[in-house]
Amino acid sequence: MNLFDVYPLFDIEPVKAHLTTIWDKEGKEYLDFYGGHAVISIGHSHPHYIDTITKQLNKIGFYSNSVKNHLQLDVADKLGKLSGYEDYNLFFCNSGAEANENAFKIASFSNKRNKIIAFKQSFHGRTSGAVAVTDNPAIVAPYNALHNIQFLPWNDISAVEQALRKGDVAAVIIEGIQGVGGINVPDKDFLKSLETLTKQYGTFLILDEIQSGYGRSGKFFAHQYAGIRPDIITVAKGMGNGFPVAGVLISPAIGASYGMLGTTFGGNHLACAAAIAVLDIIKKESLIQNAATVGDYLMKEAAGLKKIKEVRGLGLMVGLEFQMPIAEIRKKLLFEKGIFTGYSGKNVIRLLPPLCISKSEVDRLISSLKIVLENS
Ligand SMILES: Cc1ncc(COP(=O)(O)O)c(C=O)c1O
């Protein structure tokens, strides 16, 4: 059997990793400024993470959600405390798209509406409803296009009010910081008005913190810069540091009932062990603070680069927009300088390193970028 060929691959095969460093099968070393697409939060193969998951596997790895699992309560407790959402309820699932699908179901079950508002340049996943609220027709199949969705311009509150006034919108979904769309930080006033208006019109506000959450922005959630409290928050990526685990944080004002949601794998013992280790390390190693200070440093240093148009982001979710396409720059960074980076569109390099990245590693990125830009 062959693999279904949907990914254009770099000719590199990582076989080992530790914190911010990756080694390929030839033994070549790389610095990770991409975090496997924002997934690596606490660093690759952190010893405490390995230990916690290994110990759990030696006890029990999985049983179904029809029996008690105190590890789920431990995750909820630690996540509530660290994020400031102790009064919210947690539903476990396995991926970001699945978290968003469940968020839409919760909203729609609760207010009996079916329309969702999303924003231009959004990315919310690849499954049915999640891809329907993703502003990229190229990845929306006809089957996905049957949902009742409206896309509105970014940061345009009067467009939102006009759409909400009809009283038929189940939920508004917005990323804490748009990732795939180019590292766009929503205006604080826009988010505040979004909170007020959604409440006023009986619509649920869903914050997709799948990429921007778990400390990456320099706060636990990016929306906390605006001081708002959404009805529903979705998390994935950094939650398991590579172990597939995701969650939906749900306001206590929203009621649950048996059978309303469900999952086979969500919240299994191993996933919970991974999630617990991640939360413990984020706290113990002050990784949210590190994301804030090293992220600030990175953005200041990057602002002085040649041919740079704009530096956007918060914490360690950073977009470097250049005056020209960046594909060649990324290739040179990877193959000549041994540094992984990401992209958003043609001109933006996207940086999503592990939250334990240091200032000296930022210096290495910046000096490598200078050399690469000199020869571009
Ligand atoms: C903001 C956002 N939402 C949702 C998703 C989908 O997550 P997953 O690939 O785990 O389904 C992603 C993935 O990149 C994302 O960046």
The ligand as an SDF file (V2000), in Angstrom:
LIG
                    3D

 16 16  0  0  0  0  0  0  0  0999 V2000
   -6.5700   27.8650   14.6630 C   0  0  0  0  0  0  0  0  0  0  0  0
   -6.7080   26.4230   14.2940 C   0  0  0  0  0  0  0  0  0  0  0  0
   -7.8640   25.8040   14.4980 N   0  0  0  0  0  0  0  0  0  0  0  0
   -8.0300   24.4950   14.2030 C   0  0  0  0  0  0  0  0  0  0  0  0
   -7.0090   23.7550   13.6670 C   0  0  0  0  0  0  0  0  0  0  0  0
   -7.2210   22.2970   13.3400 C   0  0  0  0  0  0  0  0  0  0  0  0
   -6.5430   21.4930   14.2230 O   0  0  0  0  0  0  0  0  0  0  0  0
   -6.2920   19.9350   13.8670 P   0  0  0  0  0  0  0  0  0  0  0  0
   -5.3380   19.9100   12.7160 O   0  0  0  0  0  0  0  0  0  0  0  0
   -5.7350   19.3650   15.1390 O   0  0  0  0  0  0  0  0  0  0  0  0
   -7.6090   19.3620   13.5210 O   0  0  0  0  0  0  0  0  0  0  0  0
   -5.7730   24.3650   13.4400 C   0  0  0  0  0  0  0  0  0  0  0  0
   -4.6530   23.5950   12.8460 C   0  0  0  0  0  0  0  0  0  0  0  0
   -3.7260   24.1340   12.2920 O   0  0  0  0  0  0  0  0  0  0  0  0
   -5.6090   25.7330   13.7500 C   0  0  0  0  0  0  0  0  0  0  0  0
   -4.4620   26.3720   13.5350 O   0  0  0  0  0  0  0  0  0  0  0  0
  1  2  1  0
  2  3  1  0
  2 15  2  0
  3  4  2  0
  4  5  1  0
  5  6  1  0
  5 12  2  0
  6  7  1  0
  7  8  1  0
  8  9  2  0
  8 10  1  0
  8 11  1  0
 12 13  1  0
 12 15  1  0
 13 14  2  0
 15 16  1  0
M  END
$$$$
